[in-house]
Amino acid sequence: MSEKVVFVDRRGTDCGKWDDLTPKFGEEGLIAMWVADMDFKVPQSVIDAEKKYLEMGAFGYYRARDSYYNAFIAWEKKYHNYDVKREWIRFAPGVVPAINWFLQIKTQPGDAVIVMTPVYYPFMDAVNNNGRKLVTSELINTNGVYTIDFSDFEKKIVDNNVKVFVMSSPHNPVGRVWTREELKKVMEICKKHNVFVISDEIHHDLINKGFEQITTATVGDYDDMLVTVTAASKTFNLAACQNSFVVIPDEELRRRYDEYTNQIRVTSGTPFGYLAVEAAYTGGREWLEEVMDIIYSNADYVTQTLTKELPGVKVSPLEGTYLLWIDFSAYLKADEIKDFMQKKCKLAFDYGDWFGGEKFGTFVRMNLATSREIVEKAVSAIVENLKK
Ligand SMILES: Cc1ncc(COP(=O)(O)O)c(C=O)c1O
């Protein structure tokens, strides 16, 4: 019997998504369709593991057990065909910290770092906050379907002497699951120009039917120019556990990562993180299958309703992630969208301009990892108010 996924009303639980709405958006009573976490209770296996540890009751220093590493290795092998060796695995409290640290390790202040826009905004913050030079290559948008502009990507790398590429695979926010050919082409361009690649694969378990997520590290021999950063946090709604994987096949790069994390003294996490991740990988697969059914059925519902009721709206096909990228340019100008969504519809989204500037200002990113009821409310509010 499959595990039933349970919706949680998280209001009043000190969660960022619902309880930070008013300070973040300056408006009372909004429905939260923003920030990438789920309104679902985690798998029962995770709750059981945490309960056991809580009831044991002594929270002194902890060491991650072998079964934690083995659970990750088995998961990557089974679901991603990626053979991770135990000695390649390092800890980070989040994927975003790991990206920031790799910018420190692999670049000097002023060095150029490239991203493909629109993109998850902490990539750009990481570049800017570390005093590196942000270079962007815009994805090609063909009727809502995004592809890589390889010639622009290569030209920007050459023109700016780019040192690092930060990649989102699958791509947040446009929902693309990159094909093997696309990944191969990107990696060959980076190899040719000596560009180090940080492959952020945090959404790699959330893949729609009919698509295959390819681990970048498996498309060729790129060990000395690639690090994979991933986690169970998006997959199983564990972001607060702050436990992520940094996979570093290259020995010299591991030495530099260890040196860096020793300097800042962040080399391990809490038991609550390790135990949650292990329990999710070993006992959470059925839960995940059910969650994916909910998410991708929500995506079908939103896409069908919006395109039927408002034919000008362009919804990008959701190949992976639970974040739907929607263009309202046929109905709203960039400077109207926030007022419309918040004041008229009472909805809170990640707005398009957060992902790379004003040119994406007519888009919103909708989080679908919630109940159908909430998704329906959001869609109805948009349809009714736009039709007025
Ligand atoms: C592409 C991507 N990377 C990283 C993160 C967050 O990673 P962490 O919470 O592990 O720092 C997110 C969260 O939405 C994301 O979409």
The ligand as an ORCA input file, in Angstrom:
! r2SCAN-3c Opt
* xyz 0 1
  C      18.234     25.354     -7.775
  C      18.209     25.458     -6.285
  N      19.350     25.324     -5.597
  C      19.387     25.411     -4.245
  C      18.239     25.650     -3.509
  C      18.312     25.773     -2.016
  O      19.289     25.007     -1.515
  P      19.640     24.944      0.056
  O      18.384     25.201      0.815
  O      20.150     23.563      0.210
  O      20.693     25.967      0.275
  C      17.033     25.804     -4.188
  C      15.822     26.109     -3.431
  O      14.826     26.486     -3.961
  C      17.022     25.700     -5.592
  O      15.889     25.839     -6.282
*
